[in-house]
């Protein structure tokens, strides 16, 4: 909501019409001796070039705009907004996202599997309030790139930066899950959730997936595993981030859903096989809704002042008016 801290400053706008009234009434007229270099009674100087006439009027308009903006700045315009502040913790959710080269496979909707995961998670983050969201990037290794946070701008920026092959060529599911567990153990949130998104089976890492899943069960962390992508031949274009080489091929996608189900059961969790982006988005929304908790909140009023911006625009308008007068009209300011 726009408001003004000192609205009385708008009375200064009345100086504009008052100036022109006094000017046309001769109040500002100086005592001068005419020295016309022409015929007696010849007309006074006037612009005959239409472009110069337009520039002359424009320079006057810019001066008036600059004055009006200064008045706005003196009125101290501010925009108030209500911000929802949660006073109790909600659900902590860590997404473990597979970044192995196979996630570069392109599905029928034109998105790669990693792109579908990123877009679905981003869409969910925009719809989710009160939950803290984090990301673990998983390949042959795993690392937390965003610890659980309510700063969704930082979350979205880090999510968008994820690339295929950035964590190696393998799929270390056990390492990915255990990394997420490590960052959720100390959380005081009433519910803690790990959502693993992958298109393959475990083929790397030093932690067995079922061992990592049992840690989830022991720590009371909910584990969900989402099998992403379709089965059968799919095109893949992958650029190795280390060597810069690009590979194009047809991937025969046939990941082992049975092993993913077994891992989910070991963590007292659930497994979903989601082919399309739409199914992936709906699946994530259902998981978050099922794991949501009631939270207390309050509203805090924040405001942004625009006085400095008004002064800056006033200075630019006045400077532009001077440029027009000096450079195009050759007038002495």
C-alpha positions in Angstrom: 0.0 0.0 0.0 1.4 3.4 -1.0 1.4 6.1 1.6 3.2 9.5 2.2 4.9 10.4 5.5 4.6 14.1 4.9 1.7 14.7 2.6 1.7 18.5 3.3 4.6 18.7 0.9 2.2 18.4 -2.0 1.1 22.0 -1.3 4.4 23.0 -3.1 2.8 21.8 -6.4 0.7 24.9 -6.3 3.9 26.9 -6.9 3.9 25.7 -10.6 0.6 27.4 -11.6 1.5 30.3 -9.4 4.8 30.8 -11.2 3.1 30.9 -14.6 0.4 33.2 -13.4 3.0 35.7 -12.0 5.2 35.3 -15.1 2.4 36.1 -17.6 1.2 39.0 -15.4 4.7 40.5 -15.8 5.8 40.1 -12.2 9.1 38.6 -13.2 9.7 41.0 -16.1 13.0 42.8 -15.9 13.6 46.4 -16.8 15.1 46.2 -20.2 15.9 48.5 -23.2 14.8 46.9 -26.5 17.5 46.8 -29.2 15.9 45.1 -32.1 18.3 44.5 -35.0 15.5 44.7 -37.6 12.7 46.7 -38.8 10.8 48.9 -36.4 7.8 46.9 -35.0 9.2 43.6 -36.3 7.9 40.5 -34.5 9.9 39.1 -31.5 12.0 36.0 -31.7 10.2 32.7 -32.1 11.1 29.2 -33.1 10.0 28.5 -36.7 11.6 25.0 -36.9 9.0 22.5 -35.7 11.6 20.2 -34.2 13.2 23.1 -32.2 9.7 24.2 -31.0 9.0 20.7 -29.8 12.4 20.5 -28.0 11.7 23.9 -26.4 8.4 22.7 -25.0 9.9 19.4 -23.9 12.6 21.1 -21.9 10.0 23.0 -20.0 8.0 19.9 -19.4 11.1 18.1 -18.0 11.7 21.0 -15.6 8.1 20.7 -14.3 8.5 17.0 -14.0 11.7 17.4 -12.0 10.0 19.8 -9.7 7.0 17.5 -9.2 9.4 14.6 -8.4 11.2 16.7 -5.8 7.8 17.4 -4.2 7.1 13.6 -4.2 10.5 13.1 -2.5 9.7 15.7 0.1 6.3 14.0 0.7 8.4 10.8 1.5 6.5 8.1 -0.4 6.6 4.6 1.2 5.1 1.3 0.3 3.9 -0.8 3.2 3.5 -4.6 3.0 2.5 -7.3 5.5 4.9 -10.1 5.8 3.9 -13.4 7.4 6.4 -14.5 10.1 6.2 -18.0 11.4 6.8 -18.3 15.2 6.9 -22.1 15.3 8.8 -24.6 13.1 7.1 -26.5 10.4 8.4 -29.4 8.3 12.0 -29.7 7.2 12.3 -31.2 3.8 15.6 -32.2 2.1 15.5 -33.1 -1.7 18.1 -35.5 -2.7 18.4 -35.0 -6.5 20.2 -37.3 -8.8 22.6 -35.4 -11.1 24.2 -38.4 -12.9 24.6 -38.3 -16.7 21.5 -40.4 -17.2 19.4 -37.6 -15.8 20.2 -35.7 -19.0 17.9 -38.0 -20.9 15.1 -36.1 -22.7 11.5 -37.2 -22.1 8.6 -36.8 -24.5 7.7 -33.4 -23.1 11.1 -32.0 -24.2 12.5 -31.7 -20.7 15.5 -33.6 -19.4 14.9 -35.6 -16.3 17.0 -33.2 -14.2 15.0 -30.2 -15.7 11.8 -31.9 -14.7 13.0 -32.4 -11.1 14.3 -28.8 -10.9 11.1 -27.3 -12.2 8.8 -29.4 -10.1 10.8 -28.7 -6.9 10.9 -24.9 -7.8 7.1 -24.9 -8.4 6.6 -26.7 -5.0 8.8 -24.1 -3.2 6.7 -21.3 -4.5 3.5 -22.9 -3.2 4.9 -24.0 0.1 4.8 -21.7 3.1 6.3 -22.4 6.5 8.5 -25.3 5.5 12.3 -25.2 5.4 13.7 -26.7 2.2 17.1 -28.0 1.5 18.9 -29.8 -1.4 21.5 -32.6 -1.6 23.1 -33.0 -5.0 23.9 -36.7 -5.7 26.1 -38.4 -8.2 29.0 -40.8 -7.4 29.4 -38.4 -4.4 26.9 -36.3 -2.5 27.0 -32.8 -1.0 24.5 -30.4 0.6 24.2 -27.4 -1.7 21.4 -25.8 0.4 20.8 -26.6 4.0 17.2 -26.5 5.2 16.1 -22.8 4.9 13.0 -20.6 4.5 14.9 -18.3 2.1 13.2 -19.5 -1.0 15.2 -17.1 -3.3 18.5 -18.6 -2.3 16.9 -22.1 -2.6 15.7 -21.4 -6.1 19.0 -19.9 -7.2 21.0 -22.9 -6.0 18.4 -25.3 -7.5 18.8 -23.7 -10.9 22.6 -24.1 -10.7 22.5 -27.9 -10.6 24.1 -29.6 -13.6 24.4 -33.1 -14.9 27.6 -34.7 -13.9 28.5 -32.1 -11.3 28.8 -34.7 -8.6 30.4 -37.5 -10.7 29.2 -40.2 -13.1 27.7 -42.7 -10.7 24.6 -42.9 -8.5 25.4 -43.2 -4.8 22.0 -43.5 -3.3 23.2 -44.5 0.1 25.6 -41.6 0.3 22.9 -39.2 -0.8 20.4 -40.4 1.8 22.9 -40.5 4.7 24.1 -36.9 3.8 20.5 -35.7 4.1 20.0 -37.6 7.4 23.2 -36.0 8.8 21.8 -32.5 8.2 18.4 -33.4 9.6 19.4 -35.2 12.9 19.9 -31.9 14.8 16.7 -30.3 13.4 14.0 -29.5 16.0 11.3 -29.5 13.4 8.2 -31.6 14.3 8.5 -33.4 11.0 11.6 -34.2 8.9 11.3 -35.5 5.4 13.8 -36.8 2.7 12.6 -36.9 -0.9 15.0 -38.8 -3.2 14.6 -38.2 -6.9 16.5 -40.6 -9.2 16.2 -42.6 -12.4 18.7 -45.3 -11.5 19.9 -47.9 -9.1 22.8 -47.6 -6.6 26.2 -48.1 -8.2 28.6 -46.1 -6.0 29.4 -44.7 -2.6 30.6 -46.2 0.6 27.2 -46.4 2.4 24.7 -49.1 1.5 21.3 -47.6 0.6 19.4 -49.9 3.0 21.8 -48.9 5.8 21.1 -45.2 5.1 17.4 -45.9 4.9 17.5 -47.6 8.3 19.0 -44.4 9.7 15.9 -42.6 8.6 13.7 -45.1 10.4 15.8 -44.8 13.6 15.8 -41.0 13.5 12.1 -40.7 12.8 12.7 -39.2 9.3 10.2 -39.9 6.6 11.8 -41.2 3.4 10.1 -40.9 0.0 11.8 -42.2 -3.2 10.6 -41.0 -6.6 11.5 -43.0 -9.7 11.8 -40.4 -12.4 11.5 -41.0 -16.2 10.1 -43.4 -18.7 11.3 -46.8 -19.6 12.6 -47.8 -23.0 14.9 -46.0 -25.4 15.2 -42.2 -24.8 17.6 -39.7 -26.4 20.4 -38.2 -24.3 22.7 -35.3 -24.9 25.3 -34.9 -22.2 28.2 -32.5 -21.8 30.9 -33.6 -19.4 31.5 -30.6 -17.0 35.1 -31.7 -16.5 36.3 -32.4 -20.1 33.7 -30.3 -21.9 33.0 -33.2 -24.3 29.4 -33.7 -25.6 27.9 -37.1 -25.9 24.7 -37.9 -27.9 23.2 -41.3 -27.8 20.1 -43.4 -27.2 19.7 -44.6 -23.6 17.9 -47.8 -23.0 16.2 -46.8 -19.7 15.2 -49.7 -17.5 16.0 -48.8 -13.9 15.4 -51.3 -11.2 12.3 -50.1 -9.4 12.3 -53.2 -7.1 15.5 -52.1 -5.4 14.2 -48.6 -4.9 11.0 -50.0 -3.3 13.2 -52.2 -1.0 15.2 -49.1 0.1 12.0 -47.2 0.7 10.6 -50.0 2.8 13.8 -50.2 4.8 13.3 -46.6 5.7 9.6 -47.1 6.6 8.9 -44.9 3.6 7.1 -45.1 0.2 8.2 -45.4 -3.4 6.5 -43.7 -6.4 7.3 -44.2 -10.1 6.5 -40.9 -11.8 6.9 -40.7 -15.6 5.7 -37.2 -16.6 6.4 -33.7 -15.2 2.8 -33.3 -14.3 2.8 -36.5 -12.3 6.0 -35.5 -10.6 4.5 -32.1 -9.6 1.4 -33.7 -8.2 3.4 -36.4 -6.4 5.5 -33.8 -4.7 2.5 -31.7 -3.7 0.8 -34.7 -2.2 3.9 -35.6 -0.1 4.3 -32.1 1.2 0.6 -31.9 2.1 0.7 -35.2 3.9 3.7 -34.1 5.9 2.6 -30.6 6.7 2.0 -29.5 10.3 0.0 -26.7 11.9 2.1 -23.6 12.6 1.7 -20.4 14.5 2.5 -17.1 12.8 2.2 -13.4 13.1 2.3 -10.5 10.7 5.1 -7.9 10.6 4.7 -4.6 8.7 7.6 -3.7 6.5 8.0 -0.6 4.3 10.2 0.6 1.6 11.0 4.3 1.1 11.1 5.8 -2.5 12.4 9.3 -1.7 15.9 8.6 -3.0 14.5 7.2 -6.3 12.3 10.3 -6.8 15.3 12.6 -6.2 17.4 10.6 -8.7 14.7 10.8 -11.4 14.2 14.5 -10.7 18.0 15.0 -11.2 17.9 13.1 -14.4 14.9 15.0 -15.7 16.5 18.4 -14.9 19.9 17.3 -16.4 18.1 16.2 -19.6 16.4 19.6 -19.8 19.7 21.4 -19.5 21.2 19.1 -22.2 18.4 19.9 -24.6 18.7 23.7 -24.0 22.5 23.8 -24.4 23.2 21.2 -27.1 20.1 21.4 -29.3 18.7 24.8 -28.7 22.0 26.7 -28.0 20.3 28.5 -25.1 22.2 29.9 -22.1 20.9 28.3 -19.0 
